[in-house]
């Protein structure tokens, strides 16, 4: 409890000292205008869009892979059931 009190006292003292040292400064209108322009500036960089051919190729590839996994899983299930019935 004592350590927390000392921390509060020292942080209050630090805050007072910083308040004495750091005085608010009014920025120049030119600086404010420059910063405002930089913040509102939209860069003219545009990302290259993927062509529809690439998207279609990826969809076809994904479909083929999915179908092959389904077929493999089905075949394995059939073999499992056939071997289980023999045993």
URZI-V908336 format. One record per backbone hydrogen bond with DSSP energy under -1.0 kcal/mol. NH is the residue of the N-H (numbers start at 1). CO is the residue of the C=O. If there is no record, write none. Layout:
# URZI-V908336
nh=NH co=CO
nh=NH co=CO
This chain:
# URZI-V908336
nh=5 co=1
nh=6 co=2
nh=7 co=3
nh=8 co=4
nh=9 co=5
nh=10 co=6
nh=11 co=7
nh=12 co=8
nh=13 co=9
nh=14 co=10
nh=15 co=11
nh=16 co=12
nh=17 co=13
nh=18 co=14
nh=19 co=15
nh=20 co=16
nh=21 co=17
nh=22 co=18
nh=32 co=28
nh=33 co=29
nh=34 co=30
nh=35 co=31
nh=36 co=32
nh=37 co=33
nh=38 co=34
nh=39 co=35
nh=40 co=36
nh=55 co=51
nh=56 co=52
nh=57 co=53
nh=58 co=54
nh=59 co=55
nh=60 co=56
nh=61 co=57
nh=62 co=58
nh=63 co=59
nh=64 co=60
nh=65 co=61
nh=66 co=62
nh=67 co=63
nh=68 co=64
nh=69 co=65
nh=70 co=66
nh=71 co=67
nh=72 co=68
nh=73 co=69
nh=74 co=70
nh=75 co=71
nh=76 co=72
nh=77 co=73
nh=78 co=74
nh=79 co=75
nh=80 co=76
nh=81 co=77
nh=82 co=78
nh=83 co=79
nh=84 co=80
nh=85 co=81
nh=86 co=82
nh=87 co=83
